[in-house]
Amino acid sequence: MSVNIRNATLEDAKGISDLIVPLTKKYVCPTCDKSVQDILLNSMSEGNVANYLSENYQYVVAVNEKSEIIGVAGIRDSSHLYHLFVSDNYQGQGLSRKLWERVKSEAMISGNSGRFTVNSAVNAENIYLSFRFIRTDG
């Protein structure tokens, strides 16, 4: 598996949205109330991702040998892990950890002292626990 992790650019907004929307529909939406699903999916639109890339968010993408975005991690204000998604075909190979470590490292270079937060879907909790996040609520 030849994968390159690099900083995301504004040109990646569509590719990021195209990756995370179907994964959210498949894995996250079934665990949340129907009333928030459209809001959640809209927050991941190409336009909103472009806004994140232009604001106080840092994104990295994993791209395969065909330059397709197969993973993404986004952190807000160098402290809140906002997005972490890996394509189904690349899950279970340590890519989410590599993406997390990259945005975490960049956040710490930007001044974070090592304290991070994340809002996790129920079925993703174990991955965050393995990254040493601590469950604090519901």
N, C-alpha and C positions, 0 to 999 in steps of 0.2 A: 504494500500500500504506500503510494507516494503522495504525501499530503504536505502542503505548505500552509503555515499559519502566518498571516500578515495583518497589519492594521487595515481596517475597512475604510473605504472612501465613499463619497457621496454616490458614485457610480454603482456601488454595491447595494443600494437601497432596494431595488427590485429583486435582486437575487436573495437578499436576506428575507424580505417579505415572502417571496415564493417558497422559501424553505420553512419558515416558522409558522405560517398560517395553516398549511395542511397538518403539520405535526401538532399544532395546538388543537385543531378540530379533532384529531384522532386521540390524543392523550390527555389533554387538559379539559376540554369542554365537557366530556362525560362526567367529570368530577366536580363541576360547578353548576350553580343554579342557572337555569335558562335565561333569567333576567339579565345576567351579566355577560353572557356569551358573545352577543353582538358588540358590546362595548370592548370586550377583550380583543376580539378579532379585528375590529376597526383600529385599535391601538397599534396593530401590527401591519397596517396597510403600507404600501410603498411610500406614500406621502408622509405618514407619521414616522416611519423609519428614517426617511430623509431628514425630517426635522430633528430626530434624535442625533443623527450624525452631524448636524449643524449646531447642536447645543452642547450642554455639559455632560455628554455621554462619550464613552470610549468603547468602540467596537473592534473586535478582531474577527476575522473569518478564516476558516479552514477551506482550502481549495484543493481539488484533486488534480490529477495529471491533465484533465480536460479543462481546467480552470473553472470548474463548476463549484459553487459554494455548497459545501457539504456539512458545515458546522459554523456556529456563530456564538459569540459571547459578547454581551454588552453590559457595561457598568455605568451607573449614574453617580455623579458627584464623587467619583473615586471611592465610593463606599457601599453602594447597593447593587448587587448583582441583579440586573434587570432582565436579561435574556441569556439563556444557555440552551442551545438546541443542536442536536446532531442528527443527520439523516439516518433513517432506519438502516440503510445498507452499511453504515459505518459505526453503528452502536456496538458497545461491548469490546472496543479496541483501545480504550483509554483516551479517546479524543476529547471527551468532555473535560477530563481532568487537565489535559494539556491546554485547552482553551481557558479554563478557569485559572490555571497557574499563570498564564500569560497576562490576562486582565488584572489579576491580583498583583502581580509583580509591577505592572505599569502604574497601578493605583498607588502602590507603596512608594514608587519613585516620585509620584506626584504629591506625596505627603501623608498618605494614609498610614496610621500607626499599627495597622493589623486588625482593625475592627470592621467587619463587613456584615451586611444583612442581605436576606433573600426572602422572597415570598414564594413558597414552593407548592406545586400541585401535590396532592396526596401521593400519587404514584411516583413522584420524583424525590420524595423525602430521603430515601436511603442514599441516593447519590450525594445529596448535600451533607448528610451526616458523615459520609465517608470523606468529605472535604473538610471535616471538622467544624461544620456549622452546628449550632446547638439549638434544639427546638425550644422556643419560648412561648408559643401560643398555639391554640387550636388545631 
